Amino acid sequence: MSLLENADQAEVVAENYLKRKYPKRLGKIRFGHVMLDNGVWTVKANVEAGSILSSSKKSVLLRIDSRTTNVVGYSDEMENV
């Protein structure tokens, strides 16, 4: 049985992970692609992070185990300054 049964639940786990990763600098998160393959959710998101004086936009890719809800992979795909 899977703890993460749909894309909305996978997005919630991804959002919570990003809030912990960027505790004071996280801005908007926009999810673009969510897919389940062999028990692992792949979530692609555009993230705005930074402070009032400087910010950056990143495209990140997270892989989340559907059975444990653990993030098993994270990568920055692209960084825009």
C-alpha positions as CSV (number, residue, x, y, z in Angstrom):
1,M,0.0,0.0,0.0
2,S,1.2,3.5,-0.9
3,L,1.1,6.4,1.4
4,L,1.2,8.8,-1.5
5,E,-1.7,7.8,-3.8
6,N,-2.0,10.9,-6.0
7,A,-0.2,13.9,-7.4
8,D,-1.6,16.4,-4.9
9,Q,-0.1,14.4,-2.0
10,A,3.2,14.2,-3.8
11,E,3.2,18.0,-4.3
12,V,2.5,18.5,-0.5
13,V,5.5,16.4,0.4
14,A,7.7,18.3,-2.1
15,E,6.5,21.7,-0.8
16,N,7.3,20.7,2.8
17,Y,10.7,19.5,1.7
18,L,11.5,22.8,0.0
19,K,10.2,24.8,3.0
20,R,12.8,22.9,5.1
21,K,15.5,23.3,2.5
22,Y,15.0,27.1,2.1
23,P,13.5,28.0,5.5
24,K,13.8,31.8,5.3
25,R,14.3,32.3,1.6
26,L,11.5,30.4,-0.1
27,G,9.1,32.3,-2.3
28,K,6.6,31.0,-4.8
29,I,6.5,27.3,-5.8
30,R,4.9,26.3,-9.1
31,F,4.6,22.6,-9.9
32,G,4.8,21.8,-13.6
33,H,5.2,18.0,-13.8
34,V,4.3,15.2,-11.5
35,M,4.6,11.5,-12.5
36,L,4.5,8.2,-10.7
37,D,6.9,5.4,-12.0
38,N,7.7,2.2,-10.2
39,G,6.6,3.5,-6.8
40,V,8.6,6.8,-7.1
41,W,7.0,10.2,-7.7
42,T,9.0,12.6,-9.9
43,V,8.0,16.2,-9.2
44,K,9.3,19.1,-11.2
45,A,8.9,22.6,-9.7
46,N,9.9,26.2,-10.4
47,V,11.0,27.8,-7.2
48,E,11.7,31.4,-6.3
49,A,14.2,31.7,-3.5
50,G,16.1,34.7,-2.1
51,S,15.8,37.8,0.0
52,I,14.4,41.3,-0.6
53,L,17.7,42.4,-2.2
54,S,18.4,39.4,-4.3
55,S,16.4,36.5,-5.6
56,S,16.9,33.6,-7.9
57,K,14.6,31.3,-9.8
58,K,15.4,27.6,-10.0
59,S,13.9,24.6,-11.7
60,V,14.2,21.6,-9.3
61,L,13.5,17.9,-9.6
62,L,12.5,15.8,-6.6
63,R,12.0,12.1,-6.4
64,I,9.8,10.9,-3.6
65,D,9.3,7.3,-2.5
66,S,5.5,6.7,-2.5
67,R,5.7,4.1,0.2
68,T,7.8,6.0,2.8
69,T,7.2,9.6,1.6
70,N,11.0,10.2,1.8
71,V,12.7,12.4,-0.7
72,V,15.2,10.0,-2.4
73,G,16.5,12.5,-5.0
74,Y,16.9,16.2,-5.4
75,S,18.6,18.2,-8.1
76,D,18.7,21.8,-9.4
77,E,18.0,21.5,-13.1
78,M,18.8,25.1,-13.9
79,E,19.5,28.4,-12.1
80,N,18.6,31.8,-13.4
81,V,20.1,34.9,-11.8
